[in-house]
């Protein structure tokens, strides 16, 4: 029962079946009967977990699991202490209120690969980098959170899921590796 760490490239669909000629997980991972444990939007990049174990897949993706996920987020604008405080507190996004999050301003990650195509850059508009950790994962939640505090997301990279991180398991976009599922099960 493999547990696969995969660094999903920008614009790759988080599914194995094809759709209108767009790249999918099947273009990168050639392991039969494996499925994503959770999702990552096409316009987001970074760490995904894949497995052929249905129980493990359900445990990772289920909202009751509360597996922490850390995202590196480049936003448009200056992330000031007030915006960070709002991101950390429960935030009303209209259709739900977020749980408290961890949010800190960070330096631009020097280890991060360039995005292809690059984000749009405007000389007159500054950008900031944030590390945001959440234990839930509603549809486009991090993007909606940053927009709600006036900091639209330009780039979103999931760096970590639970004990697994691109910092400790460096993978370039499109690369994957098998890891022991026991590390994740030990946290259950």
Secondary structure, 3 states (H helix, E strand, C coil): CCEEEEEECCCCECCCCCECCECEHHHCCCCCCCEECCCCCCCCEEEEEEECCHHHHHHHHCHHHCCCEEEEEEEECCCCHHHHHHHHCCCECCCCECCCCEEEEECCCCCCCCCCCCCCCCCCCCEEEEEEEECCCCCCHHHHHHHHCCCCEEEEEEEEECCEECCCCCCCCCCEEEECCHHHHCCC
